[in-house]
Amino acid sequence: MLGWSLLFLVIAIIAAIFGFGGIAAASAGIAKILFFIFLVIFLITLFMGMTRRV
């Protein structure tokens, strides 16, 4: 599950680069939303993965 959240975080970062760079200006808002959603999911799964190992 941590791998999936990392994958989605990378996809969101790529979408943000395209959106913020002017290549696809219409997708900038969507990229921001996706970036923050997947960042939160990544942090939650990272925390849960660390607590399960202990």
mmCIF file as Biopython writes it, N, C-alpha, C and O atoms, coordinates in Angstrom:
data_model
#
loop_
_atom_site.group_PDB
_atom_site.id
_atom_site.type_symbol
_atom_site.label_atom_id
_atom_site.label_alt_id
_atom_site.label_comp_id
_atom_site.label_asym_id
_atom_site.label_entity_id
_atom_site.label_seq_id
_atom_site.pdbx_PDB_ins_code
_atom_site.Cartn_x
_atom_site.Cartn_y
_atom_site.Cartn_z
_atom_site.occupancy
_atom_site.B_iso_or_equiv
_atom_site.auth_seq_id
_atom_site.auth_asym_id
_atom_site.pdbx_PDB_model_num
ATOM 1   N N  . MET A ? 1  ? 0.828  -1.186 0.000   1.0 0.0 1  A 1 
ATOM 2   C CA . MET A ? 1  ? 0.000  0.000  0.000   1.0 0.0 1  A 1 
ATOM 3   C C  . MET A ? 1  ? 0.878  1.257  0.000   1.0 0.0 1  A 1 
ATOM 4   O O  . MET A ? 1  ? 0.528  2.274  -0.599  1.0 0.0 1  A 1 
ATOM 5   N N  . LEU A ? 2  ? 1.995  1.169  0.665   1.0 0.0 2  A 1 
ATOM 6   C CA . LEU A ? 2  ? 2.923  2.291  0.672   1.0 0.0 2  A 1 
ATOM 7   C C  . LEU A ? 2  ? 3.470  2.540  -0.728  1.0 0.0 2  A 1 
ATOM 8   O O  . LEU A ? 2  ? 3.685  3.687  -1.119  1.0 0.0 2  A 1 
ATOM 9   N N  . GLY A ? 3  ? 3.690  1.487  -1.468  1.0 0.0 3  A 1 
ATOM 10  C CA . GLY A ? 3  ? 4.166  1.616  -2.843  1.0 0.0 3  A 1 
ATOM 11  C C  . GLY A ? 3  ? 3.164  2.323  -3.734  1.0 0.0 3  A 1 
ATOM 12  O O  . GLY A ? 3  ? 3.532  3.149  -4.569  1.0 0.0 3  A 1 
ATOM 13  N N  . TRP A ? 4  ? 1.890  1.994  -3.549  1.0 0.0 4  A 1 
ATOM 14  C CA . TRP A ? 4  ? 0.843  2.642  -4.347  1.0 0.0 4  A 1 
ATOM 15  C C  . TRP A ? 4  ? 0.771  4.127  -4.044  1.0 0.0 4  A 1 
ATOM 16  O O  . TRP A ? 4  ? 0.650  4.946  -4.955  1.0 0.0 4  A 1 
ATOM 17  N N  . SER A ? 5  ? 0.845  4.479  -2.759  1.0 0.0 5  A 1 
ATOM 18  C CA . SER A ? 5  ? 0.764  5.900  -2.418  1.0 0.0 5  A 1 
ATOM 19  C C  . SER A ? 5  ? 1.980  6.653  -2.942  1.0 0.0 5  A 1 
ATOM 20  O O  . SER A ? 5  ? 1.860  7.812  -3.341  1.0 0.0 5  A 1 
ATOM 21  N N  . LEU A ? 6  ? 3.151  6.014  -2.947  1.0 0.0 6  A 1 
ATOM 22  C CA . LEU A ? 6  ? 4.331  6.644  -3.503  1.0 0.0 6  A 1 
ATOM 23  C C  . LEU A ? 6  ? 4.179  6.834  -5.012  1.0 0.0 6  A 1 
ATOM 24  O O  . LEU A ? 6  ? 4.563  7.872  -5.551  1.0 0.0 6  A 1 
ATOM 25  N N  . LEU A ? 7  ? 3.625  5.843  -5.684  1.0 0.0 7  A 1 
ATOM 26  C CA . LEU A ? 7  ? 3.370  5.951  -7.119  1.0 0.0 7  A 1 
ATOM 27  C C  . LEU A ? 7  ? 2.423  7.100  -7.432  1.0 0.0 7  A 1 
ATOM 28  O O  . LEU A ? 7  ? 2.670  7.874  -8.357  1.0 0.0 7  A 1 
ATOM 29  N N  . PHE A ? 8  ? 1.343  7.217  -6.669  1.0 0.0 8  A 1 
ATOM 30  C CA . PHE A ? 8  ? 0.390  8.295  -6.902  1.0 0.0 8  A 1 
ATOM 31  C C  . PHE A ? 8  ? 0.993  9.650  -6.568  1.0 0.0 8  A 1 
ATOM 32  O O  . PHE A ? 8  ? 0.658  10.650 -7.202  1.0 0.0 8  A 1 
ATOM 33  N N  . LEU A ? 9  ? 1.875  9.693  -5.583  1.0 0.0 9  A 1 
ATOM 34  C CA . LEU A ? 9  ? 2.552  10.945 -5.264  1.0 0.0 9  A 1 
ATOM 35  C C  . LEU A ? 9  ? 3.438  11.380 -6.431  1.0 0.0 9  A 1 
ATOM 36  O O  . LEU A ? 9  ? 3.464  12.560 -6.783  1.0 0.0 9  A 1 
ATOM 37  N N  . VAL A ? 10 ? 4.156  10.444 -7.025  1.0 0.0 10 A 1 
ATOM 38  C CA . VAL A ? 10 ? 5.002  10.764 -8.177  1.0 0.0 10 A 1 
ATOM 39  C C  . VAL A ? 10 ? 4.146  11.242 -9.351  1.0 0.0 10 A 1 
ATOM 40  O O  . VAL A ? 10 ? 4.510  12.194 -10.042 1.0 0.0 10 A 1 
ATOM 41  N N  . ILE A ? 11 ? 3.008  10.580 -9.576  1.0 0.0 11 A 1 
ATOM 42  C CA . ILE A ? 11 ? 2.105  10.999 -10.653 1.0 0.0 11 A 1 
ATOM 43  C C  . ILE A ? 11 ? 1.591  12.414 -10.399 1.0 0.0 11 A 1 
ATOM 44  O O  . ILE A ? 11 ? 1.502  13.221 -11.324 1.0 0.0 11 A 1 
ATOM 45  N N  . ALA A ? 12 ? 1.256  12.711 -9.155  1.0 0.0 12 A 1 
ATOM 46  C CA . ALA A ? 12 ? 0.768  14.048 -8.815  1.0 0.0 12 A 1 
ATOM 47  C C  . ALA A ? 12 ? 1.863  15.096 -9.014  1.0 0.0 12 A 1 
ATOM 48  O O  . ALA A ? 12 ? 1.580  16.206 -9.463  1.0 0.0 12 A 1 
ATOM 49  N N  . ILE A ? 13 ? 3.105  14.753 -8.683  1.0 0.0 13 A 1 
ATOM 50  C CA . ILE A ? 13 ? 4.206  15.698 -8.874  1.0 0.0 13 A 1 
ATOM 51  C C  . ILE A ? 13 ? 4.426  15.967 -10.358 1.0 0.0 13 A 1 
ATOM 52  O O  . ILE A ? 13 ? 4.649  17.109 -10.760 1.0 0.0 13 A 1 
ATOM 53  N N  . ILE A ? 14 ? 4.362  14.911 -11.174 1.0 0.0 14 A 1 
ATOM 54  C CA . ILE A ? 14 ? 4.510  15.086 -12.618 1.0 0.0 14 A 1 
ATOM 55  C C  . ILE A ? 14 ? 3.372  15.955 -13.166 1.0 0.0 14 A 1 
ATOM 56  O O  . ILE A ? 14 ? 3.601  16.844 -13.986 1.0 0.0 14 A 1 
ATOM 57  N N  . ALA A ? 15 ? 2.159  15.693 -12.710 1.0 0.0 15 A 1 
ATOM 58  C CA . ALA A ? 15 ? 1.025  16.506 -13.146 1.0 0.0 15 A 1 
ATOM 59  C C  . ALA A ? 15 ? 1.197  17.960 -12.702 1.0 0.0 15 A 1 
ATOM 60  O O  . ALA A ? 15 ? 0.828  18.881 -13.431 1.0 0.0 15 A 1 
ATOM 61  N N  . ALA A ? 16 ? 1.750  18.163 -11.521 1.0 0.0 16 A 1 
ATOM 62  C CA . ALA A ? 16 ? 1.976  19.523 -11.033 1.0 0.0 16 A 1 
ATOM 63  C C  . ALA A ? 16 ? 3.024  20.240 -11.875 1.0 0.0 16 A 1 
ATOM 64  O O  . ALA A ? 16 ? 2.884  21.427 -12.172 1.0 0.0 16 A 1 
ATOM 65  N N  . ILE A ? 17 ? 4.072  19.518 -12.259 1.0 0.0 17 A 1 
ATOM 66  C CA . ILE A ? 17 ? 5.108  20.135 -13.089 1.0 0.0 17 A 1 
ATOM 67  C C  . ILE A ? 17 ? 4.513  20.596 -14.421 1.0 0.0 17 A 1 
ATOM 68  O O  . ILE A ? 17 ? 4.783  21.706 -14.881 1.0 0.0 17 A 1 
ATOM 69  N N  . PHE A ? 18 ? 3.702  19.734 -15.032 1.0 0.0 18 A 1 
ATOM 70  C CA . PHE A ? 18 ? 3.065  20.116 -16.288 1.0 0.0 18 A 1 
ATOM 71  C C  . PHE A ? 18 ? 2.089  21.266 -16.082 1.0 0.0 18 A 1 
ATOM 72  O O  . PHE A ? 18 ? 2.020  22.179 -16.905 1.0 0.0 18 A 1 
ATOM 73  N N  . GLY A ? 19 ? 1.349  21.227 -15.008 1.0 0.0 19 A 1 
ATOM 74  C CA . GLY A ? 19 ? 0.350  22.263 -14.759 1.0 0.0 19 A 1 
ATOM 75  C C  . GLY A ? 19 ? 0.967  23.600 -14.420 1.0 0.0 19 A 1 
ATOM 76  O O  . GLY A ? 19 ? 0.505  24.635 -14.902 1.0 0.0 19 A 1 
ATOM 77  N N  . PHE A ? 20 ? 2.014  23.597 -13.591 1.0 0.0 20 A 1 
ATOM 78  C CA . PHE A ? 20 ? 2.625  24.844 -13.172 1.0 0.0 20 A 1 
ATOM 79  C C  . PHE A ? 20 ? 3.549  25.404 -14.244 1.0 0.0 20 A 1 
ATOM 80  O O  . PHE A ? 20 ? 3.826  26.603 -14.260 1.0 0.0 20 A 1 
ATOM 81  N N  . GLY A ? 21 ? 4.024  24.550 -15.135 1.0 0.0 21 A 1 
ATOM 82  C CA . GLY A ? 21 ? 4.951  25.002 -16.166 1.0 0.0 21 A 1 
ATOM 83  C C  . GLY A ? 21 ? 4.275  25.661 -17.346 1.0 0.0 21 A 1 
ATOM 84  O O  . GLY A ? 21 ? 4.958  26.166 -18.237 1.0 0.0 21 A 1 
ATOM 85  N N  . GLY A ? 22 ? 2.966  25.672 -17.379 1.0 0.0 22 A 1 
ATOM 86  C CA . GLY A ? 22 ? 2.257  26.317 -18.464 1.0 0.0 22 A 1 
ATOM 87  C C  . GLY A ? 22 ? 1.958  25.386 -19.622 1.0 0.0 22 A 1 
ATOM 88  O O  . GLY A ? 22 ? 1.300  25.790 -20.581 1.0 0.0 22 A 1 
ATOM 89  N N  . ILE A ? 23 ? 2.431  24.136 -19.555 1.0 0.0 23 A 1 
ATOM 90  C CA . ILE A ? 23 ? 2.169  23.186 -20.635 1.0 0.0 23 A 1 
ATOM 91  C C  . ILE A ? 23 ? 0.680  22.870 -20.688 1.0 0.0 23 A 1 
ATOM 92  O O  . ILE A ? 23 ? 0.080  22.822 -21.761 1.0 0.0 23 A 1 
ATOM 93  N N  . ALA A ? 24 ? 0.105  22.659 -19.537 1.0 0.0 24 A 1 
ATOM 94  C CA . ALA A ? 24 ? -1.331 22.396 -19.461 1.0 0.0 24 A 1 
ATOM 95  C C  . ALA A ? 24 ? -1.894 23.260 -18.338 1.0 0.0 24 A 1 
ATOM 96  O O  . ALA A ? 24 ? -2.140 22.777 -17.232 1.0 0.0 24 A 1 
ATOM 97  N N  . ALA A ? 25 ? -2.093 24.530 -18.629 1.0 0.0 25 A 1 
ATOM 98  C CA . ALA A ? 25 ? -2.493 25.491 -17.597 1.0 0.0 25 A 1 
ATOM 99  C C  . ALA A ? 25 ? -3.831 25.145 -16.967 1.0 0.0 25 A 1 
ATOM 100 O O  . ALA A ? 25 ? -4.075 25.467 -15.804 1.0 0.0 25 A 1 
ATOM 101 N N  . ALA A ? 26 ? -4.692 24.496 -17.722 1.0 0.0 26 A 1 
ATOM 102 C CA . ALA A ? 26 ? -6.004 24.152 -17.180 1.0 0.0 26 A 1 
ATOM 103 C C  . ALA A ? 26 ? -5.916 23.078 -16.102 1.0 0.0 26 A 1 
ATOM 104 O O  . ALA A ? 26 ? -6.826 22.961 -15.282 1.0 0.0 26 A 1 
ATOM 105 N N  . SER A ? 27 ? -4.841 22.290 -16.084 1.0 0.0 27 A 1 
ATOM 106 C CA . SER A ? 27 ? -4.722 21.206 -15.115 1.0 0.0 27 A 1 
ATOM 107 C C  . SER A ? 27 ? -4.009 21.626 -13.832 1.0 0.0 27 A 1 
ATOM 108 O O  . SER A ? 27 ? -3.797 20.787 -12.956 1.0 0.0 27 A 1 
ATOM 109 N N  . ALA A ? 28 ? -3.638 22.880 -13.696 1.0 0.0 28 A 1 
ATOM 110 C CA . ALA A ? 28 ? -2.898 23.325 -12.521 1.0 0.0 28 A 1 
ATOM 111 C C  . ALA A ? 28 ? -3.707 23.143 -11.238 1.0 0.0 28 A 1 
ATOM 112 O O  . ALA A ? 28 ? -3.169 22.696 -10.226 1.0 0.0 28 A 1 
ATOM 113 N N  . GLY A ? 29 ? -4.969 23.479 -11.273 1.0 0.0 29 A 1 
ATOM 114 C CA . GLY A ? 29 ? -5.808 23.316 -10.081 1.0 0.0 29 A 1 
ATOM 115 C C  . GLY A ? 29 ? -5.984 21.858 -9.703  1.0 0.0 29 A 1 
ATOM 116 O O  . GLY A ? 29 ? -5.928 21.501 -8.526  1.0 0.0 29 A 1 
ATOM 117 N N  . ILE A ? 30 ? -6.194 21.021 -10.699 1.0 0.0 30 A 1 
ATOM 118 C CA . ILE A ? 30 ? -6.341 19.589 -10.443 1.0 0.0 30 A 1 
ATOM 119 C C  . ILE A ? 30 ? -5.034 19.020 -9.916  1.0 0.0 30 A 1 
ATOM 120 O O  . ILE A ? 30 ? -5.044 18.182 -9.014  1.0 0.0 30 A 1 
ATOM 121 N N  . ALA A ? 31 ? -3.916 19.460 -10.462 1.0 0.0 31 A 1 
ATOM 122 C CA . ALA A ? 31 ? -2.614 18.968 -10.015 1.0 0.0 31 A 1 
ATOM 123 C C  . ALA A ? 31 ? -2.353 19.344 -8.560  1.0 0.0 31 A 1 
ATOM 124 O O  . ALA A ? 31 ? -1.801 18.549 -7.799  1.0 0.0 31 A 1 
ATOM 125 N N  . LYS A ? 32 ? -2.746 20.550 -8.176  1.0 0.0 32 A 1 
ATOM 126 C CA . LYS A ? 32 ? -2.572 20.967 -6.786  1.0 0.0 32 A 1 
ATOM 127 C C  . LYS A ? 32 ? -3.383 20.073 -5.852  1.0 0.0 32 A 1 
ATOM 128 O O  . LYS A ? 32 ? -2.881 19.614 -4.826  1.0 0.0 32 A 1 
ATOM 129 N N  . ILE A ? 33 ? -4.628 19.835 -6.214  1.0 0.0 33 A 1 
ATOM 130 C CA . ILE A ? 33 ? -5.491 18.995 -5.387  1.0 0.0 33 A 1 
ATOM 131 C C  . ILE A ? 33 ? -4.933 17.583 -5.288  1.0 0.0 33 A 1 
ATOM 132 O O  . ILE A ? 33 ? -4.840 17.023 -4.196  1.0 0.0 33 A 1 
ATOM 133 N N  . LEU A ? 34 ? -4.561 17.004 -6.434  1.0 0.0 34 A 1 
ATOM 134 C CA . LEU A ? 34 ? -4.006 15.651 -6.431  1.0 0.0 34 A 1 
ATOM 135 C C  . LEU A ? 34 ? -2.715 15.572 -5.637  1.0 0.0 34 A 1 
ATOM 136 O O  . LEU A ? 34 ? -2.491 14.602 -4.914  1.0 0.0 34 A 1 
ATOM 137 N N  . PHE A ? 35 ? -1.875 16.568 -5.761  1.0 0.0 35 A 1 
ATOM 138 C CA . PHE A ? 35 ? -0.612 16.574 -5.037  1.0 0.0 35 A 1 
ATOM 139 C C  . PHE A ? 35 ? -0.848 16.505 -3.533  1.0 0.0 35 A 1 
ATOM 140 O O  . PHE A ? 35 ? -0.222 15.703 -2.841  1.0 0.0 35 A 1 
ATOM 141 N N  . PHE A ? 36 ? -1.741 17.336 -3.030  1.0 0.0 36 A 1 
ATOM 142 C CA . PHE A ? 36 ? -1.959 17.364 -1.593  1.0 0.0 36 A 1 
ATOM 143 C C  . PHE A ? 36 ? -2.699 16.117 -1.101  1.0 0.0 36 A 1 
ATOM 144 O O  . PHE A ? 36 ? -2.428 15.632 -0.003  1.0 0.0 36 A 1 
ATOM 145 N N  . ILE A ? 37 ? -3.621 15.602 -1.897  1.0 0.0 37 A 1 
ATOM 146 C CA . ILE A ? 37 ? -4.320 14.376 -1.512  1.0 0.0 37 A 1 
ATOM 147 C C  . ILE A ? 37 ? -3.333 13.218 -1.415  1.0 0.0 37 A 1 
ATOM 148 O O  . ILE A ? 37 ? -3.329 12.482 -0.428  1.0 0.0 37 A 1 
ATOM 149 N N  . PHE A ? 38 ? -2.496 13.058 -2.438  1.0 0.0 38 A 1 
ATOM 150 C CA . PHE A ? 38 ? -1.567 11.946 -2.437  1.0 0.0 38 A 1 
ATOM 151 C C  . PHE A ? 38 ? -0.433 12.145 -1.446  1.0 0.0 38 A 1 
ATOM 152 O O  . PHE A ? 38 ? 0.129  11.164 -0.959  1.0 0.0 38 A 1 
ATOM 153 N N  . LEU A ? 39 ? -0.085 13.375 -1.139  1.0 0.0 39 A 1 
ATOM 154 C CA . LEU A ? 39 ? 0.894  13.625 -0.097  1.0 0.0 39 A 1 
ATOM 155 C C  . LEU A ? 39 ? 0.361  13.171 1.252   1.0 0.0 39 A 1 
ATOM 156 O O  . LEU A ? 39 ? 1.087  12.548 2.027   1.0 0.0 39 A 1 
ATOM 157 N N  . VAL A ? 40 ? -0.888 13.475 1.539   1.0 0.0 40 A 1 
ATOM 158 C CA . VAL A ? 40 ? -1.511 13.040 2.787   1.0 0.0 40 A 1 
ATOM 159 C C  . VAL A ? 40 ? -1.598 11.519 2.839   1.0 0.0 40 A 1 
ATOM 160 O O  . VAL A ? 40 ? -1.292 10.915 3.867   1.0 0.0 40 A 1 
ATOM 161 N N  . ILE A ? 41 ? -2.015 10.895 1.733   1.0 0.0 41 A 1 
ATOM 162 C CA . ILE A ? 41 ? -2.100 9.437  1.692   1.0 0.0 41 A 1 
ATOM 163 C C  . ILE A ? 41 ? -0.723 8.818  1.893   1.0 0.0 41 A 1 
ATOM 164 O O  . ILE A ? 41 ? -0.593 7.825  2.608   1.0 0.0 41 A 1 
ATOM 165 N N  . PHE A ? 42 ? 0.306  9.391  1.272   1.0 0.0 42 A 1 
ATOM 166 C CA . PHE A ? 42 ? 1.661  8.885  1.427   1.0 0.0 42 A 1 
ATOM 167 C C  . PHE A ? 42 ? 2.113  8.978  2.878   1.0 0.0 42 A 1 
ATOM 168 O O  . PHE A ? 42 ? 2.681  8.025  3.412   1.0 0.0 42 A 1 
ATOM 169 N N  . LEU A ? 43 ? 1.869  10.107 3.515   1.0 0.0 43 A 1 
ATOM 170 C CA . LEU A ? 43 ? 2.295  10.279 4.902   1.0 0.0 43 A 1 
ATOM 171 C C  . LEU A ? 43 ? 1.556  9.328  5.844   1.0 0.0 43 A 1 
ATOM 172 O O  . LEU A ? 43 ? 2.150  8.785  6.776   1.0 0.0 43 A 1 
ATOM 173 N N  . ILE A ? 44 ? 0.269  9.130  5.600   1.0 0.0 44 A 1 
ATOM 174 C CA . ILE A ? 44 ? -0.504 8.209  6.434   1.0 0.0 44 A 1 
ATOM 175 C C  . ILE A ? 44 ? 0.017  6.786  6.290   1.0 0.0 44 A 1 
ATOM 176 O O  . ILE A ? 44 ? 0.218  6.094  7.288   1.0 0.0 44 A 1 
ATOM 177 N N  . THR A ? 45 ? 0.237  6.347  5.056   1.0 0.0 45 A 1 
ATOM 178 C CA . THR A ? 45 ? 0.719  4.980  4.859   1.0 0.0 45 A 1 
ATOM 179 C C  . THR A ? 45 ? 2.154  4.820  5.341   1.0 0.0 45 A 1 
ATOM 180 O O  . THR A ? 45 ? 2.522  3.750  5.826   1.0 0.0 45 A 1 
ATOM 181 N N  . LEU A ? 46 ? 2.968  5.861  5.218   1.0 0.0 46 A 1 
ATOM 182 C CA . LEU A ? 46 ? 4.325  5.805  5.746   1.0 0.0 46 A 1 
ATOM 183 C C  . LEU A ? 46 ? 4.296  5.635  7.263   1.0 0.0 46 A 1 
ATOM 184 O O  . LEU A ? 46 ? 5.028  4.810  7.810   1.0 0.0 46 A 1 
ATOM 185 N N  . PHE A ? 47 ? 3.463  6.403  7.933   1.0 0.0 47 A 1 
ATOM 186 C CA . PHE A ? 47 ? 3.336  6.303  9.385   1.0 0.0 47 A 1 
ATOM 187 C C  . PHE A ? 47 ? 2.816  4.930  9.799   1.0 0.0 47 A 1 
ATOM 188 O O  . PHE A ? 47 ? 3.318  4.328  10.748  1.0 0.0 47 A 1 
ATOM 189 N N  . MET A ? 48 ? 1.808  4.440  9.079   1.0 0.0 48 A 1 
ATOM 190 C CA . MET A ? 48 ? 1.254  3.126  9.423   1.0 0.0 48 A 1 
ATOM 191 C C  . MET A ? 48 ? 2.276  2.010  9.158   1.0 0.0 48 A 1 
ATOM 192 O O  . MET A ? 48 ? 2.346  1.043  9.916   1.0 0.0 48 A 1 
ATOM 193 N N  . GLY A ? 49 ? 3.052  2.141  8.102   1.0 0.0 49 A 1 
ATOM 194 C CA . GLY A ? 49 ? 4.070  1.148  7.812   1.0 0.0 49 A 1 
ATOM 195 C C  . GLY A ? 49 ? 5.173  1.142  8.867   1.0 0.0 49 A 1 
ATOM 196 O O  . GLY A ? 49 ? 5.706  0.085  9.202   1.0 0.0 49 A 1 
ATOM 197 N N  . MET A ? 50 ? 5.511  2.300  9.385   1.0 0.0 50 A 1 
ATOM 198 C CA . MET A ? 50 ? 6.537  2.376  10.403  1.0 0.0 50 A 1 
ATOM 199 C C  . MET A ? 50 ? 6.048  1.814  11.735  1.0 0.0 50 A 1 
ATOM 200 O O  . MET A ? 50 ? 6.820  1.201  12.472  1.0 0.0 50 A 1 
ATOM 201 N N  . THR A ? 51 ? 4.784  2.018  12.041  1.0 0.0 51 A 1 
ATOM 202 C CA . THR A ? 51 ? 4.265  1.505  13.311  1.0 0.0 51 A 1 
ATOM 203 C C  . THR A ? 51 ? 4.070  -0.001 13.276  1.0 0.0 51 A 1 
ATOM 204 O O  . THR A ? 51 ? 4.156  -0.650 14.319  1.0 0.0 51 A 1 
ATOM 205 N N  . ARG A ? 52 ? 3.811  -0.577 12.108  1.0 0.0 52 A 1 
ATOM 206 C CA . ARG A ? 52 ? 3.645  -2.027 12.006  1.0 0.0 52 A 1 
ATOM 207 C C  . ARG A ? 52 ? 4.971  -2.764 12.146  1.0 0.0 52 A 1 
ATOM 208 O O  . ARG A ? 52 ? 4.990  -3.910 12.596  1.0 0.0 52 A 1 
ATOM 209 N N  . ARG A ? 53 ? 6.073  -2.135 11.773  1.0 0.0 53 A 1 
ATOM 210 C CA . ARG A ? 53 ? 7.381  -2.776 11.870  1.0 0.0 53 A 1 
ATOM 211 C C  . ARG A ? 53 ? 7.868  -2.875 13.297  1.0 0.0 53 A 1 
ATOM 212 O O  . ARG A ? 53 ? 8.643  -3.773 13.626  1.0 0.0 53 A 1 
ATOM 213 N N  . VAL A ? 54 ? 7.431  -1.976 14.140  1.0 0.0 54 A 1 
ATOM 214 C CA . VAL A ? 54 ? 7.929  -1.929 15.527  1.0 0.0 54 A 1 
ATOM 215 C C  . VAL A ? 54 ? 7.293  -2.986 16.368  1.0 0.0 54 A 1 
ATOM 216 O O  . VAL A ? 54 ? 7.593  -3.093 17.557  1.0 0.0 54 A 1 
#
